């Protein structure tokens, strides 16, 4: 085996070990596991679906939904307190939601 083949083998081994080591760090930058990230994404998607398909909210601009460890954050603008409360109720109905932070602003003159 020549020295070039040995170097390629050594570099390949180091890279492989690094990749194996990184695979165990899923979500370490955010502090969330891969499963939690997927779960949060699924929660956000389901909340968005409920909001966009609700007859009371369909005519409104999109409500932003962000989920972090089961806590749903709603942001945007709605015309009435009824719409604000309705968005909270719908989000609370989604499985996996532990809390809803409703940051929706009521701005009736925009509608």
C-alpha positions, 0 to 999 in steps of 0.5 A: 500500500503506498503512502497516498492510499494510507493518507486517503484511508486515514482522512476517510476514517477521521471524517467518518468518526466525526460524522458518527460523533455528530449524529449523536448531537441532534438538536444540541445547538437548539437544545431540542432533540430531533424528535422534539423538533419534528413534534414541534413542526407537526404541532405548528402545521396542525395549528395552522391547518385548524386556523386556516380552515376555521370559518371564523378566521378564513378571511383574515391575514395569515396568523404566524404560528411558532412552536417551541417544546409544545408551547405555541406562539401566535402572532399577527393581527386580527379584527376583534377579541373574539378572533383572538380568543378563537385562535387560542382555543383552536391551538389548545385543541391540538395534541401536544400543545402545552401552552399557547402564548397569544401575541395577536394584536386586535386592530379593527380599523385594518379590516 
